Amino acid sequence: MKILGNIVGIVCLLLGGTWTLQGANVLAGSVMSGQSQWLYIGMALFIVGLVVLYWINLRHRRPGI
């Protein structure tokens, strides 16, 4: 479960980062380049990736588990 969670989190970070850069028109040459909705979608997905990675790896476990 931990490996799958890490994979999902990393994929979200990579896609979110790419879409954010395309939406901000930093990465040009795509239909998504310069489109503000992809900037916002990318930022949201990036945050989801961070939350997933935090939840899987850094959360405090309850004693006895």
Rosetta blueprint (number, residue, H / E / L):
1 M L
2 K H
3 I H
4 L H
5 G H
6 N H
7 I H
8 V H
9 G H
10 I H
11 V H
12 C H
13 L H
14 L H
15 L H
16 G H
17 G H
18 T H
19 W H
20 T H
21 L H
22 Q H
23 G H
24 A L
25 N L
26 V L
27 L L
28 A L
29 G L
30 S L
31 V L
32 M L
33 S L
34 G L
35 Q L
36 S H
37 Q H
38 W H
39 L H
40 Y H
41 I H
42 G H
43 M H
44 A H
45 L H
46 F H
47 I H
48 V H
49 G H
50 L H
51 V H
52 V H
53 L H
54 Y H
55 W H
56 I H
57 N H
58 L L
59 R L
60 H L
61 R L
62 R L
63 P L
64 G L
65 I L
